[in-house]
Amino acid sequence: MVNKELLLPFLLISFLFIVVLTIVLYKIMWMRLDAMIKKNKEDEERTGKSVLEQKTEEKE
């Protein structure tokens, strides 16, 4: 029925594939999250600067 000689290598290769796939997906998601954080920080800086500019213009 099942070739016992090939079962262990098959399971090890399957496990290795799952580990590699998990690492790749983790890296992709980490890079996307990092990009989103940087974009939000840049947006906050731009918004903060424009708000400060508007406040200084109003005071003058």
MARKOL-107102 format. One record per residue (C-alpha): residue number from 0; residue in three letters; x, y, z. Coordinates in nm, 4 decimals, decimal comma. Each point is the difference from the previous one (the first is absolute). Last residue first. Example, Ala and Ser with C-alpha at 12.3 -4.5 7.8 and 13.67 -1.06 7.14 Angstrom:
<pts>
+-----+--------+----------+----------+----------+
: num : residu :        x :        y :        z :
+-----+--------+----------+----------+----------+
:   1 :    SER :   1,3670 :  -0,1060 :   0,7140 :
:   0 :    ALA :  -0,1370 :  -0,3440 :   0,0660 :
+-----+--------+----------+----------+----------+
</pts>
This chain:
<pts>
+-----+--------+----------+----------+----------+
: num : residu :        x :        y :        z :
+-----+--------+----------+----------+----------+
:  59 :    GLU :  -0,0657 :   8,6751 :   1,1129 :
:  58 :    LYS :  -0,1538 :  -0,2499 :   0,2405 :
:  57 :    GLU :  -0,2015 :  -0,1642 :  -0,2784 :
:  56 :    GLU :   0,3102 :  -0,0498 :  -0,2133 :
:  55 :    THR :   0,1820 :  -0,1651 :   0,2901 :
:  54 :    LYS :  -0,2939 :  -0,2364 :   0,0555 :
:  53 :    GLN :  -0,0178 :  -0,0892 :  -0,3696 :
:  52 :    GLU :   0,3720 :  -0,0754 :  -0,0135 :
:  51 :    LEU :  -0,0264 :  -0,2193 :   0,3108 :
:  50 :    VAL :  -0,2916 :  -0,1903 :  -0,1561 :
:  49 :    SER :   0,1994 :  -0,0436 :  -0,3222 :
:  48 :    LYS :   0,2981 :  -0,1283 :   0,1939 :
:  47 :    GLY :  -0,2111 :  -0,2458 :   0,1993 :
:  46 :    THR :  -0,1699 :  -0,1283 :  -0,3127 :
:  45 :    ARG :   0,3321 :  -0,0546 :  -0,1744 :
:  44 :    GLU :   0,1521 :  -0,1681 :   0,3066 :
:  43 :    GLU :  -0,3089 :  -0,2138 :   0,0501 :
:  42 :    ASP :   0,0020 :  -0,1041 :  -0,3655 :
:  41 :    GLU :   0,3688 :  -0,0912 :   0,0234 :
:  40 :    LYS :  -0,0660 :  -0,2047 :   0,3142 :
:  39 :    ASN :  -0,2929 :  -0,1737 :  -0,1691 :
:  38 :    LYS :   0,2128 :  -0,0879 :  -0,3020 :
:  37 :    LYS :   0,2793 :  -0,1362 :   0,2204 :
:  36 :    ILE :  -0,2470 :  -0,2165 :   0,1945 :
:  35 :    MET :  -0,1576 :  -0,1304 :  -0,3208 :
:  34 :    ALA :   0,3418 :  -0,0861 :  -0,1453 :
:  33 :    ASP :   0,0947 :  -0,1868 :   0,3184 :
:  32 :    LEU :  -0,3258 :  -0,1936 :  -0,0113 :
:  31 :    ARG :   0,0603 :  -0,0957 :  -0,3626 :
:  30 :    MET :   0,3570 :  -0,1103 :   0,0755 :
:  29 :    TRP :  -0,1164 :  -0,2031 :   0,3010 :
:  28 :    MET :  -0,2753 :  -0,1638 :  -0,2073 :
:  27 :    ILE :   0,2475 :  -0,1039 :  -0,2679 :
:  26 :    LYS :   0,2535 :  -0,1259 :   0,2549 :
:  25 :    TYR :  -0,2657 :  -0,2012 :   0,1850 :
:  24 :    LEU :  -0,1228 :  -0,1520 :  -0,3264 :
:  23 :    VAL :   0,3531 :  -0,1073 :  -0,0894 :
:  22 :    ILE :   0,0641 :  -0,1431 :   0,3465 :
:  21 :    THR :  -0,3272 :  -0,1947 :  -0,0038 :
:  20 :    LEU :   0,0746 :  -0,1407 :  -0,3460 :
:  19 :    VAL :   0,3463 :  -0,1092 :   0,1140 :
:  18 :    VAL :  -0,1436 :  -0,1729 :   0,3081 :
:  17 :    ILE :  -0,2751 :  -0,1715 :  -0,2001 :
:  16 :    PHE :   0,2506 :  -0,1196 :  -0,2604 :
:  15 :    LEU :   0,2308 :  -0,1336 :   0,2734 :
:  14 :    PHE :  -0,2898 :  -0,1900 :   0,1544 :
:  13 :    SER :  -0,0898 :  -0,1513 :  -0,3366 :
:  12 :    ILE :   0,3629 :  -0,0936 :  -0,0611 :
:  11 :    LEU :   0,0187 :  -0,1664 :   0,3411 :
:  10 :    LEU :  -0,3283 :  -0,1831 :  -0,0523 :
:   9 :    PHE :   0,1070 :  -0,1278 :  -0,3423 :
:   8 :    PRO :   0,3403 :  -0,1043 :   0,1325 :
:   7 :    LEU :  -0,1730 :  -0,1956 :   0,2807 :
:   6 :    LEU :  -0,2578 :  -0,1709 :  -0,2233 :
:   5 :    LEU :   0,2367 :  -0,1104 :  -0,2733 :
:   4 :    GLU :   0,1352 :  -0,3096 :   0,1717 :
:   3 :    LYS :  -0,3426 :  -0,0885 :   0,1386 :
:   2 :    ASN :  -0,1499 :  -0,0408 :  -0,3475 :
:   1 :    VAL :  -0,3692 :   0,0186 :   0,0724 :
:   0 :    MET :  -0,2275 :  -0,2796 :  -0,1259 :
+-----+--------+----------+----------+----------+
</pts>
